[in-house]
Amino acid sequence: MSEEIVVGWDIGGAHLKAAVAGRAGVVHQLCQEPCPLWQGLSHLHQAFDEILRKIPQQADHHAVTMTGELVDLFATRHEGVREIINAVSECLPAQRLHIFVGHEGLFKTQINDRDLDGVASANWLASAQLSAQLMESGLFIDVGSTTTDLLLFDGGRVLTDAYSDRDRLRTDELVYTGVVRTPVMAITNRVPFTGEWIALMAEHFATMSDVYRLCGELPEQADQLPAADHGEKSPEGSARRLARMLGTDMESTGMKNMRRLAEYLREQQLLMIHRACARHLSRELLPAGAPLVGAGVGRFLVKVLAARFGRPYREFGSLFTNNRQQPHEIDISDCAPAVAVAHLLARHHWS
């Protein structure tokens, strides 16, 4: 590659994602590695090593955002931000490293204590800011493996006054539910099953990855961490885990009943996001034709919501030129924050 290159990094609590991007909205390469950060910083180093073996070693700039400071490896979020930045500084050249300070809307090469709140869990803002710069208006919805972000934008601005996770939970801009890692017991406490209402066990026996695998909607690359029982990731394995939530075995319930159960759980999670979406649209800050912009591995749910609200659907990845040479295992929309920080930094340097 002869053009100047920026690598965007999104450091989550469960995955490390990277986007190699150039000027004019071109995405050259995407990478994602599992990174169970709650088990130790060594997993972050390992994930960086794996990705750095695959991407250009002489990238001109590296742009970093994060949510990983939330894991319980760290006593406080501030400690987490500091520890992650220290780890990143050991993996990437310091003179090329730029940290996204979300509430200030800029990148810094040196982070002090006043910046910590702005750095913490700011990846959602990067995605929404870039969407606002590239589109007139819309409701950006990123349904990820663990959480869902919802942000209105119009006139080049993200329409939010909430920046901390606490405030965003209060405003329904952060809905703590995702299509892979969320435990089934966090979706509902009882389900209809064979003509009765059955209480679910409050145990981590199954996750929503099992639900969407049985519904036939889970992208294969989306589920990179072990299953709840460390068992096989197949429809049969998912059915077995879901049956355990009912205090029974799949063999005594049958696959047909387990698929019907998965469809019910899917709808319950969709309703959680639907309610948040309805709240934001009820603010009447968007034109009638403004689209829902879908990102994340669960963006197939955003497409369903757009139809229910009678609004157009736009894929986040459609905003960019795709020049990747690797097999398309990972989509631009799967790595929205990594792509966003890469392009925000590129626009800052080359505009």
N, C-alpha and C positions, 0 to 999 in steps of 0.2 A: 504494500500500500504506500503510495507516494504522498497522499494528503495527510494533513495533521489529524491525529487520532486522539479521541478521549475515551477512556474506559469509565463507565459508571458502575458503581458498586452499591448494592443494597444488602446490608448486613442484618438479617433477621435472627430470631431466636432459634429457628429450625432449618433455615436455608441461607446460603450465600449465593447471590445472583450477580452476574456481571453482563454489561452490554458494551460492545465495542462499536463506537459510532464516529462518523465523520461529519463534515459540514453538510448543509442543505438537507438535513433530516435523513441521512443514509445510515442504516444499521448494518454492520458487517458481520457481527458474530454475537451470539448469546450463549451464556453458560450458567448452569445451576448445579450446585453441589449440596447434599445434605450437610447440615451443620448443627447438631444438637448442642447448642452453646451452653445450656444449663448443666451439661456434664463436664465443662471445662474449656478454657481458652485454647487448649491444644487442638480442639476440633475446628476452631476458626483458622488456626495456622495451617492445619491440614487441608481445609477447603480452599484457602488461598493458594497453597502449593499446587493443588490439582488444577485450578483454573489458570494460574499463571503459566502452567506448562502448555496451555492450549491457545493463549492469546498473544498478540504482539508484545514482545518484551520492551520495546522502545516506544511505548505510547507517550504522547506529548504531555498529557495530563490525566490524572485520576480524580474522579469526583465521587465522594462517599456520602451516603446517608444510612440511617440505621433505625432499627426498632429493638435490636438485641439486648439493649441495656435493661429491658424489663425482666429478663430471666432471673430466677432466684439464685443464680450463682453470685449475684452482686447484692450487697446489703442495701444499697440505694441506687436510684436511677443515675444520679450524678457520678457515683463510683463506676457504674457500668459504662457510661459514656467515656470517662477517662481511661478505663482499662481497655476498652475496644479501640480507642484512638491510639493508645500505646501499642497495641497488638498490630494494628494496621500499619503504623509507622515502622514496624519491624519487617513488614512484608512488602511495602511499596516505597519507592524513592521519595524522601521527604520533600525535595524541591519540586516535585510534580504533584504533590498531594493537596487536594482542596476539599474541605469539609463543608457540607451543606448546613447552613444555620437558618432553619426554616422560617422563623417568625421575622427575621431580618431580610429574607429573600435573597441571600447572597452566599458566596463561598468564602471561607477563610483558610489560610494556610497555618495560622497559629490560633489555637483555641484557649481561651481563659475561662475562669469560673463564671463570668457573666454570660458566656455563650452556651453553657451546658443545657439549660432549658430549651434553647432554640435548636440545639442539635438532636436532643432526645426525641425519638419517635416522630421524625419529621418527614419520613418518606412519602406519606400520603399527600403532603403539601407540594412536593416536587411534581408529582404526577398531575395534580389539579392545576398547578401554576402553568405547566406546559400546555395542558389542554386549553386553558383560558387564553394562552397566547396564540394558539393555532386555530381555535374555533371561536365563533361569535358567542355562543351561549350553550348551556346544557347542564345536565346533572351527571357528574362523573361518579361511577360506582365501580369499585375494585373489590370483587369477591375473591379473597385469597384462600389459602389453606387453613388459616386460623381466624382471620378477622375480615370485616367488611367496612370499607370506607365510602362515605357518601358526601359529595361536595357540590354545591351549586356554583356555577361561574357564569359571568356575563360581562360584556364590555371589557374583556381583558383582565378581569379581576376575579379572584376566588372570593365568594360571598360568605365569609366566616369571621367570627370574632373569637372562636374557640381554638386554642392551640395545644393545651395540655390534654393528655388522655382522659383525665378526670372530667374536664369540661366537654370534651367531644363525646364521651359516654352520655353526659347529661343532655346534649343537643341531638343525639342520634346521628351524629356524623361519624361515630365509631360504633359499630354493632359487633360485639365480640362473638362472632360466629363465622365459621368457614367450612369449606366443602371437603376438607381432608382430616384435619387434626381435632376438630371439635368432638368431644365425647357425646355419644347419643343421649346420655342422661341429661345433657345441658339443653336439649331441644324440647323435651316434654317429659312429664312424669307418669303418663299412662297412654296407652294406645288401644285402638279397637283391634281385636284379634279373635277370629272364629266366633263372632257374634257376641263377644263380651269386651268390657273394658278391663285391660290388664295393667297393673302398676309395673313400671320398669324398675329394675334393680339399680340402685345408686352406686354402680361400680363401673370402672373403666374397662368394660368388656368389649366394647365396640365403638368405632368412630364413624363420622359421616362419610369417610372414604368407603366404608363398607356399604353404606346406603346408596351412594352414587355408582358404586361398582355394580350393584344389583339392578340399578335403574339403567345401566348401560351408558352413563354420561361421564364417567370419570376418565379424564385424559390419562393415558398410561404413565406419562412422565411426571404427573402431578404428585404421586404418592411415593416419595423417596425414603421415608423412614419406616421402621418396622411396624407391623400391625400390632394392635393392642395385645394380642397373645403371642406375638412374634411368629405367627403361623403364616400359611400360604396366602398370597394375595390373588385369590380367584373367587368367582361367584360362590363356590361351595364354601370356601374359607370365610367369606363375608357372611353368608347365611348362618354358618355355625356360630360366629361371634354374636350376631343379632339375636339368635335363638337363646343364647345364654342370658341376654338382657331380660328375657321373659322367664328365666328359671327353667328352661327346657333345652332339648337338643333338636337340631335341625332334622334329624331322621324321623322324629315323631311329629313334626309340623309340616314338612314338605316344602319344596322350593317355591311352589306357587304362592303359598301363604307368606313366605318370607319376602318375596318380591312385592306383594301387596303391602306388607308392613313397611318396606323401604319407600314405597310411593307415598305412604301417609307421612312418614318422617320427613321426606323431601318437601312435602307441602307445608309442614309445620315450620321448617327452617325458612322456606320461601316467604311465608307470612311474616316472619320476624323482619326480614329485609323490606317486604312490601309496606309494613307499617311505618318504618323509618322513611322510606321513599315518599309515601303519602304525606308525611309530616312536612318534608322539605318542599314538595310541590305545592302544598297548601299555602306556602308563604307568598305565592303568586309573584315571584321575582323573575320568572322566565317567560319568554314568548311562547305562545301555544305550540309552535312547531319545533321548539328546542328539543334536541334528542337526549336520550339516555346513552351515555358513553360507557361501554363495558370494558373492564380490564380484569386481570386475575384469572386463575385457572377455573374459577366458578362463574365466569362471565356468561355462560349459557343461561344462568338464572336471570341476568340483566336483560337478555333478549326476551325472555318470557315476561318480565315486568314491563318492558317497553310496550309489548302488545297489550297487556292488561290496562295500561294507562293511556293507550291510544297515541303513543308518541313514537317517533322514528328511533331506530337503534343504530348506533355508530360504534364500530370497533376501535379501541384505542390504537391498535396496531396499524389501522388504515391511514393514520396521520403521517406515516413515515415511509420512506423508500427502503425496500428490503434488498440488500445486496449480499446476502449470506450465501456461502458456498457449501456449508455443512448440511446434512440432512435436517429437515425441518422438524426436529423433535421438540424444540421449545419455540413458542411463539412470542413475538414482540409484546403482545398484550399480557403474557404471563409474567413479564419482567418490567412492568410499567415504571416503577420508581427508579430502577437502574438505568433504563433508557432515558427517563426524564432528567435525572441529574447530569447524565452525559450531555444531553442536548442543551440544558439550561447553562451549563458551564461553557459549552461551545458557542452558544449565542452571546454569552457575556464577553468571551475573548475575541470573537471574530466578527461581531456586529459593527 
